[in-house]
Amino acid sequence: MDAEETDLVAKKNSTSVIWRYFGFEITDTEQRDVLCKICKIKVATSRGNTTNLYQHLKQHREKYDECMTMKTQISKETGEGNKAQAVPRTKQCAITDVFASLTPYDKSSHRHKEITDSITHYLAKDMTPIHTVSKVGFQKMIRTLDKRYQLPSRNYFSQVAIPKLYNSRRDEVQKEMASVTFFSTTTDLWSSRTSEPYISLTVHFVNEEFELKSRCLQTSYFPADHTGENIAFGLREALAAWDLCEERQVAITTDNGTNIVKAVELNQWTRIQCFGHRLHLAIENALKDNAQCINRATGICRKIVGHFSHSWKKRVALKEAQQELNLPEHAMVTDCSTRWGSTQKMIARVLEQQSALSKVLSTDRKVRHLLPSWQDLEVLESVNKALSPLQDFTDALSGESYVSISCVKPALHLLNTSVLAEVEADTELTKSLKTKILRYLNNKYEGTQDLLNFTTFLDPRFRTQYICEEETQTLKERAISELIEIHQQQSVAQSTAVMENDSLDVESPPAAKAKKKTLASFFKETTCTAPRTSLSSTFDSMAQFREAVTAELNAYIYMPCVDHGEDPLKWWKFHKVNFPRLCKLAQKYLGIQATSSASERAFSTSGNVVSNHRSCLKPEKVDMLVFLAKNL
């Protein structure tokens, strides 16, 4: 364009190419009068409309062709760019699909049942109050996850879903227990927050895959007097409710309550005393014999713990002292009279924080008397030295997911030879505590030594390591006699099953017409009516069985040593082919529990179920919820 054509001002914010040929005078600030830059003629056009501009430009043919060329080129470039960035259009949904996405699931549909079952499982397994489903936050979460799902009412979960899940899981557990040959149990008594009495029963067994399984069968309401006779009857009823035969029960593990001990004696069951309770009583009796000095020292510890527990200012001061002295920032530990381990932890914590405690308490004249004297510290150190090694034994023997009964004998041996053995550096108080604890444990476990020896013998980690030669021979004879008895029982059971099957056979077809007997038929009848096995052959088969068991026992004893960290049940599963008879005894005895912690855990679960907000739960519902929480 010529210089005179550019005297006009360009249109503001213009995007069309046509505006390169039109403009406005400098004085026309509002840009109302459009002028052609070529002929300076005013062109009438409305704001934003360019049709008249194109029509006027046609009078200047060269400029019009140039404008149209530039317009075409710009449109091509713009089209390619938009094509590269274009988002593929989604197919439009049918109107029926839109309505279907907003229609609630039918209650009989698979998806509705799946979500409802999942919520029921969540309520039962996590011990969540059932009224959770009626809370606003939970309902909003469900709507966010799936808008088509309509949450059933609280009464539905309480009256229908939970009982249905319980019945289903109970049938599965009962079917599982029907295939178990031998089992052991634990039991205990407990009172809820509302002082309602309950009795628990847990069962433990080793299945065919040599896996140790635990099941909490029931937490039953037990309003009768807690006498030995009533408890004995209640336990027999519990086994009968699950179709469990008492003869298949190897042993029951309980605490040392006189009523429970009497109940087991009345039922004539083999009883294993809980190692945790027995150890607690041993320590309690040892501390009572030295009560005067020990009670004073532990009393001061309790006062110190109480002082720091009731004052946030003192806790802050203790934390500052710990940081200044580079001590662990640990809080004080409160003890419980029924848990010796908590008393030991309280003493250990006071000794650990002695410097920080002295720094804080010495600055306040009112509590300065709480500082333990050197005599108190000496007593606390003596008690802690005697008790601290025992904590690990209780924890290790309280598990129910691994074999524990076979470790009791080795544990007692370690206590006698190393853990509680007297050392020259021990004080007189430490020596006295160790001696009294050992004497008590050794005396109380004398009655169950045979069973402990046998379970230890069946553990490939120990075998005869803690058993003398005379006892080894006795154990071998016991193993042979028990395996012969099991073999005879299985033979009788198999023959009974065969006879029952024969009696259920379809009636035989009518006999054919009798033929005249030949001489050979008499010899056939004589052969068929003769007994298949004589008495001597029976004795021969039992002798062969005894020899086979003896060979297995000898091979087992002289097998290479097994690492103490290996799982004995996995060892038996791997060597089942080598010891097809002896492995049955391992299945029978290695499922026994060394402690009654399984029942204690069932009551801990019960405490979470019967919370302050659910104290009105009926006993039947408590039993149902505890069963589901422990067995799902």
C-alpha positions in Angstrom: 0.0 0.0 0.0 1.1 3.6 -0.6 2.2 5.9 2.3 -1.0 8.0 1.9 -3.1 4.9 2.4 -1.7 4.4 5.9 -2.7 7.8 7.2 -5.8 6.2 8.7 -5.9 4.4 12.0 -6.6 0.7 12.1 -9.6 -0.8 13.8 -9.1 -1.8 17.4 -9.1 -5.6 18.3 -9.8 -6.5 14.7 -9.3 -10.2 13.5 -10.6 -10.1 10.0 -8.2 -9.6 7.1 -10.6 -7.0 5.4 -9.6 -4.4 8.0 -6.2 -4.1 6.5 -7.8 -2.0 3.7 -10.1 0.2 5.8 -9.5 2.5 8.8 -10.5 5.6 10.7 -9.4 9.2 11.0 -7.2 10.0 13.9 -9.7 12.4 15.4 -12.5 9.7 15.2 -11.7 8.2 18.6 -14.9 6.2 18.8 -14.2 4.7 15.3 -17.7 5.3 13.9 -16.9 6.4 10.3 -15.2 3.7 8.2 -13.0 5.1 5.4 -11.4 3.1 2.5 -7.6 3.5 2.6 -7.4 3.4 -1.2 -10.1 5.9 -2.3 -10.8 7.7 1.0 -14.5 7.2 0.5 -16.7 6.7 3.6 -18.3 3.2 3.6 -21.6 2.7 5.5 -21.4 -0.4 7.7 -22.9 -1.5 11.1 -20.6 -2.2 14.0 -18.8 -5.6 13.5 -20.4 -6.3 10.0 -17.9 -6.6 7.1 -20.2 -7.5 4.2 -20.3 -3.9 2.8 -16.5 -3.7 3.2 -16.0 -6.7 0.9 -18.5 -5.2 -1.6 -16.7 -1.9 -1.7 -13.3 -3.6 -2.1 -14.5 -5.3 -5.3 -14.2 -1.8 -7.0 -10.4 -2.2 -6.4 -10.0 -5.6 -8.1 -6.3 -6.2 -7.4 -6.7 -5.4 -3.7 -9.8 -7.6 -3.5 -8.0 -10.6 -5.1 -5.1 -10.1 -2.7 -7.5 -10.0 0.3 -9.3 -13.2 -0.7 -6.0 -15.0 -1.2 -4.8 -14.0 2.3 -8.2 -15.0 3.7 -8.0 -18.5 2.2 -4.5 -19.1 3.4 -5.3 -18.0 6.9 -8.4 -20.3 7.0 -6.3 -23.3 5.9 -3.7 -22.8 8.6 -6.4 -22.3 11.3 -8.2 -25.4 10.1 -5.1 -27.6 10.3 -4.4 -26.4 13.8 -7.9 -27.0 15.1 -7.8 -30.5 13.5 -4.7 -31.4 15.4 -6.2 -30.2 18.7 -9.7 -31.5 18.1 -11.1 -33.9 20.7 -13.0 -36.9 19.3 -16.7 -36.5 19.9 -18.3 -39.1 22.1 -21.2 -41.0 20.9 -24.5 -39.6 22.2 -26.1 -41.8 24.8 -29.5 -43.1 24.2 -32.2 -41.7 26.4 -33.0 -45.1 27.8 -29.4 -45.5 28.9 -29.5 -42.1 30.7 -32.6 -43.1 32.6 -31.0 -46.5 33.4 -28.0 -44.9 34.9 -30.3 -43.0 37.4 -32.6 -45.9 38.2 -31.8 -47.6 41.5 -30.6 -51.2 41.5 -33.3 -53.9 41.9 -33.0 -55.4 45.4 -32.7 -58.9 43.9 -29.9 -57.8 41.5 -26.4 -59.2 41.8 -24.8 -55.7 42.3 -27.2 -54.7 45.1 -26.5 -58.0 46.9 -22.8 -57.6 46.4 -22.7 -54.2 48.0 -25.0 -55.1 50.9 -22.9 -58.2 51.7 -19.8 -56.1 51.7 -21.3 -53.6 54.1 -22.5 -56.4 56.3 -19.0 -57.9 56.3 -17.5 -54.5 57.3 -19.9 -54.1 60.2 -19.2 -57.5 61.6 -15.5 -57.8 61.0 -14.5 -54.3 62.2 -17.0 -54.5 65.1 -18.6 -51.3 63.9 -22.0 -50.3 65.5 -24.9 -51.2 63.2 -26.4 -47.7 63.5 -23.4 -46.5 61.4 -25.6 -47.2 58.3 -28.0 -44.5 59.4 -25.4 -41.8 59.8 -25.2 -38.9 57.3 -21.5 -39.3 56.5 -21.7 -43.0 55.8 -24.8 -42.5 53.6 -23.0 -39.7 51.7 -20.0 -42.0 51.1 -22.2 -44.8 49.7 -24.0 -42.3 47.4 -20.7 -41.0 46.1 -19.4 -44.6 45.4 -22.5 -45.7 43.7 -25.6 -43.4 43.1 -27.8 -46.3 42.0 -27.4 -48.2 45.3 -30.1 -47.6 47.9 -28.8 -48.4 51.4 -31.1 -50.7 53.4 -32.3 -49.6 56.8 -30.5 -50.2 60.1 -33.1 -52.8 61.1 -32.4 -54.8 57.9 -28.8 -55.2 58.8 -29.6 -56.0 62.4 -32.5 -58.4 61.9 -31.7 -59.9 58.5 -28.1 -59.4 57.1 -26.1 -60.0 60.2 -28.0 -63.2 61.2 -27.8 -64.5 57.6 -24.0 -64.0 57.6 -23.7 -65.7 61.0 -25.7 -68.7 59.9 -23.7 -69.0 56.7 -20.3 -68.8 58.5 -21.5 -71.1 61.3 -22.4 -73.8 58.8 -18.9 -73.4 57.2 -17.1 -73.7 60.5 -19.3 -76.7 61.5 -18.5 -78.4 58.3 -14.8 -77.7 58.8 -14.9 -79.1 62.3 -16.7 -82.3 61.1 -13.6 -83.3 59.2 -11.2 -82.7 62.2 -9.9 -85.9 63.8 -8.5 -84.3 67.0 -8.7 -80.9 68.6 -7.9 -78.9 71.7 -9.8 -76.1 73.4 -9.4 -73.1 75.7 -12.1 -71.5 77.9 -12.5 -68.7 80.4 -15.2 -66.7 82.1 -15.8 -62.9 81.7 -18.2 -60.1 82.7 -19.3 -57.4 80.3 -19.6 -53.7 81.0 -23.1 -54.3 82.1 -21.9 -57.1 84.5 -23.4 -59.8 82.4 -21.5 -63.1 82.7 -20.2 -65.0 79.6 -18.2 -68.1 79.0 -16.0 -68.6 75.9 -14.9 -71.6 74.1 -12.2 -71.6 71.4 -11.0 -74.7 69.4 -7.6 -75.3 67.9 -6.5 -78.1 65.5 -4.0 -79.0 62.8 -5.7 -79.8 59.5 -4.6 -82.2 56.7 -2.4 -79.5 55.2 -0.6 -79.2 58.6 -1.9 -75.7 59.2 -2.7 -74.7 62.8 -6.3 -73.3 62.8 -8.1 -71.5 65.6 -11.9 -70.9 65.8 -13.9 -69.0 68.4 -17.0 -71.2 68.7 -19.0 -69.2 71.1 -19.2 -66.5 73.8 -22.3 -67.7 75.6 -24.4 -65.9 78.2 -23.8 -67.8 81.5 -26.2 -66.6 84.2 -25.9 -69.7 86.4 -23.8 -69.8 89.5 -20.1 -70.2 88.5 -19.7 -73.5 90.3 -17.6 -76.4 89.0 -20.7 -78.5 88.2 -22.4 -75.7 86.2 -19.3 -74.9 84.3 -18.7 -78.6 83.5 -22.2 -79.0 82.2 -21.9 -75.7 80.2 -18.7 -76.9 78.5 -20.2 -80.3 77.6 -23.3 -78.5 76.1 -21.0 -76.2 74.1 -19.2 -79.2 72.5 -22.5 -80.9 71.8 -23.9 -77.8 70.1 -21.1 -78.1 67.6 -21.4 -81.9 67.3 -17.9 -82.3 68.7 -17.2 -85.6 70.4 -15.4 -85.3 73.8 -13.2 -88.3 73.0 -11.6 -86.3 70.1 -10.6 -83.5 72.5 -6.9 -83.9 73.3 -6.7 -81.3 76.1 -8.2 -78.1 77.3 -6.1 -75.1 78.4 -7.5 -72.9 81.3 -6.4 -70.6 84.0 -6.0 -71.7 87.6 -9.5 -70.7 88.8 -10.7 -73.4 91.3 -14.2 -73.6 89.7 -12.7 -74.2 86.2 -10.2 -76.7 87.5 -13.0 -78.6 89.2 -15.1 -78.5 86.0 -12.4 -80.1 84.0 -11.9 -82.7 86.6 -15.6 -83.5 86.6 -15.6 -83.9 82.9 -12.4 -86.1 83.2 -10.6 -84.0 80.5 -6.9 -83.5 80.2 -6.1 -80.0 81.5 -3.1 -77.8 80.5 -2.5 -75.0 82.9 -2.0 -71.6 81.2 1.7 -70.7 81.3 0.9 -67.0 81.5 -1.3 -67.4 84.6 1.1 -69.8 86.2 4.0 -67.5 85.7 2.0 -64.6 87.1 1.2 -66.5 90.2 4.8 -67.6 90.6 6.0 -64.0 90.4 3.2 -62.8 92.7 4.1 -65.3 95.4 7.8 -64.5 95.1 7.1 -60.7 95.6 4.8 -61.4 98.5 7.6 -63.1 100.4 9.6 -59.9 100.2 6.6 -57.6 100.5 7.9 -55.1 103.0 10.8 -53.6 100.9 9.2 -54.2 97.5 5.8 -52.7 98.3 7.5 -49.5 99.5 9.6 -49.1 96.4 6.7 -50.0 94.0 4.4 -47.7 96.0 6.7 -44.8 95.3 6.8 -45.6 91.6 3.0 -45.5 91.5 2.9 -42.1 93.3 5.4 -40.8 90.7 3.4 -42.1 87.8 0.2 -40.6 89.3 1.8 -37.2 89.9 2.9 -36.9 86.2 -0.4 -38.4 84.9 -2.5 -35.7 86.6 -0.4 -32.6 85.7 0.2 -31.4 82.2 2.7 -28.9 83.5 4.8 -31.6 85.0 4.7 -33.7 81.8 6.0 -30.7 79.9 8.7 -30.2 82.4 9.6 -33.9 82.2 9.8 -33.6 78.4 12.2 -30.6 78.6 14.4 -32.5 81.2 14.5 -35.5 78.9 15.6 -33.4 76.0 18.2 -31.6 78.1 19.6 -34.9 79.4 19.4 -36.7 76.0 17.0 -39.3 77.4 14.3 -41.1 75.4 11.1 -39.0 75.5 9.0 -41.8 77.0 5.9 -41.3 79.2 5.4 -43.0 82.5 3.8 -46.5 82.6 0.8 -47.3 84.8 0.7 -50.8 86.3 -2.2 -53.2 86.7 -2.3 -55.5 89.7 -3.4 -58.5 87.6 -0.6 -58.1 85.1 2.9 -58.6 86.5 4.4 -57.4 83.2 2.9 -53.9 83.6 4.6 -53.6 87.1 7.9 -54.6 85.6 7.5 -52.1 82.8 6.6 -49.3 85.3 9.8 -50.1 87.3 11.9 -50.2 84.2 10.6 -46.8 83.0 11.2 -45.2 86.4 14.8 -46.5 86.4 15.3 -45.3 82.8 14.1 -41.8 83.5 15.6 -41.5 87.0 17.8 -38.5 86.1 14.9 -36.6 84.5 12.6 -37.4 87.3 15.1 -36.1 89.9 15.6 -32.9 87.9 11.9 -32.2 87.8 10.9 -33.3 91.3 13.8 -31.7 93.1 12.7 -28.2 92.0 9.3 -28.5 93.8 9.4 -28.7 97.6 5.9 -30.1 97.7 6.8 -33.3 95.8 10.4 -33.6 96.7 9.5 -36.5 99.0 8.5 -38.6 95.9 12.2 -39.0 95.0 13.2 -42.6 95.6 16.0 -43.2 98.0 19.1 -45.2 97.1 17.6 -48.2 99.0 14.5 -47.9 96.9 16.5 -47.8 93.7 18.5 -50.8 94.8 15.3 -52.8 95.4 13.8 -51.7 92.0 17.0 -52.7 90.2 17.0 -56.1 91.9 13.3 -56.7 91.0 13.8 -55.5 87.4 16.8 -57.7 86.9 14.9 -60.8 88.0 11.7 -60.1 86.1 12.7 -58.4 82.8 13.9 -61.6 81.0 10.6 -63.3 81.7 8.5 -60.8 79.6 9.6 -62.4 76.3 8.7 -65.9 77.4 5.1 -64.9 78.1 4.7 -63.1 74.8 6.3 -65.9 72.8 4.1 -68.6 74.3 0.8 -66.6 74.0 0.5 -66.9 70.2 -2.3 -69.0 68.7 -1.1 -69.0 65.1 2.0 -71.2 65.7 2.9 -74.2 67.8 3.5 -73.3 71.5 2.8 -76.3 73.7 6.0 -78.1 72.6 8.0 -75.0 73.8 6.9 -75.2 77.4 9.4 -77.9 78.4 12.4 -76.2 76.7 11.3 -72.8 78.2 11.3 -74.3 81.7 14.7 -75.8 81.0 16.0 -72.4 79.9 14.6 -70.7 83.0 16.3 -73.3 85.2 19.7 -73.3 83.5 20.2 -69.7 82.3 17.5 -67.1 82.6 16.8 -67.5 86.3 20.1 -69.1 87.2 21.9 -67.3 90.0 24.9 -65.1 89.1 27.5 -63.8 91.4 26.6 -60.2 90.6 23.0 -60.8 91.7 21.8 -59.2 95.0 20.3 -61.3 97.7 16.8 -60.0 96.7 17.4 -61.0 93.1 18.6 -64.5 94.1 15.6 -64.9 96.4 13.1 -64.0 93.6 14.7 -66.2 91.1 14.8 -69.2 93.4 11.2 -68.9 94.5 9.8 -68.4 91.0 11.7 -71.5 89.8 10.6 -73.6 92.7 6.9 -72.7 92.2 7.0 -73.4 88.4 8.8 -76.7 88.8 6.3 -77.9 91.5 3.2 -76.9 89.5 4.3 -78.5 86.2 5.2 -81.8 87.7 1.6 -83.1 87.1 1.8 -82.5 83.4 5.4 -83.5 82.7 4.3 -86.6 80.7 2.2 -84.6 78.2 4.9 -81.8 78.0 7.6 -84.4 77.3 5.5 -86.0 74.6 4.7 -82.8 72.8 8.3 -81.7 73.0 9.3 -85.1 71.5 6.9 -84.6 68.6 8.5 -81.2 67.8 11.4 -81.9 65.3 13.2 -78.8 66.6 13.7 -80.4 70.1 12.9 -84.2 69.9 15.0 -85.8 72.7 17.1 -82.7 73.4 15.5 -82.0 76.8 14.5 -85.6 77.6 16.6 -88.3 79.3 17.1 -91.8 77.8 14.7 -93.5 80.2 11.9 -91.0 79.4 12.6 -91.4 75.6 12.0 -95.1 75.8 8.7 -94.5 77.7 7.7 -91.9 75.1 8.4 -94.4 72.3 6.2 -97.0 73.9 3.4 -94.4 74.4 3.6 -93.4 70.7 3.4 -97.1 69.6 0.4 -97.8 71.8 -1.5 -94.6 70.7 -0.8 -95.3 67.1 -2.1 -98.9 67.4 -5.2 -97.6 69.1 -5.7 -95.0 66.3 -5.2 -97.7 63.7 -7.7 -100.0 65.3 -10.3 -97.2 65.6 -9.9 -96.3 61.9 -10.2 -100.0 60.9 -13.4 -100.3 62.9 -14.8 -97.0 61.4 -14.0 -98.2 57.9 -15.6 -101.6 58.4 -18.7 -99.9 59.9 -18.9 -97.6 56.9 -18.7 -100.5 54.6 -21.5 -102.4 56.4 -23.7 -99.3 56.3 -23.1 -99.0 52.6 -24.0 -102.6 52.0 -27.2 -102.2 54.0 -28.2 -99.3 51.8 -27.7 -101.2 48.5 -30.6 -101.6 46.2 -32.6 -104.8 46.6 -31.1 -107.7 44.6 -33.0 -108.9 41.5 -35.2 -112.1 41.9 -33.1 -115.2 42.0 -32.9 -117.3 38.9 -34.2 -120.9 38.8 -32.1 -123.1 41.0 -29.7 -125.4 39.2 -28.8 -128.9 40.3 -25.6 -128.8 42.5 -22.5 -130.4 41.1 -19.6 -131.9 43.1 -17.4 -128.8 42.5 -20.0 -126.4 44.1 -19.5 -128.0 47.5 -15.9 -127.1 47.4 -16.7 -123.5 46.4 -19.1 -123.1 49.3 -16.6 -124.5 51.7 -14.0 -122.0 50.5 -16.4 -119.0 50.7 -17.7 -119.8 54.1 -14.2 -120.2 55.6 -13.0 -117.2 57.7 -10.9 -114.8 55.6 -8.4 -114.0 58.3 -7.5 -116.1 61.2 -6.5 -114.9 64.7 -2.8 -115.6 64.0 -2.9 -113.4 60.8 -4.5 -110.6 62.9 -1.6 -110.8 65.4 0.8 -110.9 62.5 -0.6 -107.7 61.0 -0.5 -105.9 64.4 3.1 -107.0 64.8 4.0 -105.7 61.4 2.3 -102.4 62.2 4.2 -102.2 65.5 7.5 -102.8 63.7 6.7 -100.2 61.1 6.0 -97.6 63.9 9.1 -98.5 65.7 11.1 -98.1 62.5 9.6 -94.6 62.0 10.4 -93.6 65.6 14.0 -94.7 65.3 14.4 -92.9 62.0 12.7 -89.8 63.4 15.0 -89.6 66.4 18.1 -89.9 64.3 17.1 -87.3 61.7 19.4 -84.3 61.3 18.8 -81.4 63.6 16.2 -78.8 62.6 16.8 -75.1 63.1 14.8 -73.7 66.1 13.4 -71.0 63.8 11.7 -73.5 61.5 8.0 -74.1 61.6 7.5 -77.7 62.9 4.2 -78.1 61.1 5.9 -77.3 57.7 8.5 -79.9 58.6 5.9 -82.5 59.2 4.0 -81.6 56.0 7.3 -82.1 54.0 8.2 -85.4 55.8 4.7 -86.8 55.8 5.7 -89.3 53.2 8.6 -90.6 55.4 6.5 -90.8 58.6 2.9 -91.6 57.5 2.0 -92.9 60.9 3.9 -90.7 63.3 2.6 -87.5 61.6 -0.8 -88.4 63.0 0.4 -87.9 66.5 1.9 -84.5 65.5 -1.5 -83.5 64.2 -3.1 -84.6 67.4 -0.8 -83.0 70.0 0.8 -79.9 68.4 -2.5 -78.0 68.2 -2.7 -77.7 72.0 -2.3 -74.2 73.3 0.3 -73.3 76.0 -1.8 -70.4 77.3 -5.5 -69.5 77.4 -4.8 -66.3 75.5 -7.2 -67.2 72.7 -10.1 -66.9 75.2 -8.6 -63.7 76.6 -8.5 -62.3 73.0 -12.1 -63.4 72.5 -13.1 -61.3 75.6 -11.1 -58.3 74.3 -13.2 -58.6 71.1 -16.3 -58.8 73.3 -15.3 -55.6 75.1 -15.0 -53.9 71.7 -18.4 -55.1 70.7 -20.2 -54.3 74.0 -18.9 -50.7 74.1 -20.4 -47.8 76.0 -22.6 -47.0 73.0 -23.7 -50.6 72.6 -24.2 -51.6 76.2 -27.8 -52.7 75.6 -27.0 -55.5 73.1 -28.7 -58.8 73.8 -26.5 -61.7 74.8 -27.5 -63.6 71.6 -26.4 -60.7 69.5 -23.1 -60.4 71.4 -22.4 -64.1 70.7 -23.2 -63.6 67.0 -21.1 -60.5 66.6 -18.1 -61.9 68.5 -18.2 -65.1 66.4 -18.2 -63.1 63.2 -15.4 -60.8 64.3 -13.2 -63.7 65.2 -14.0 -66.1 62.3 -14.5 -64.0 59.2 
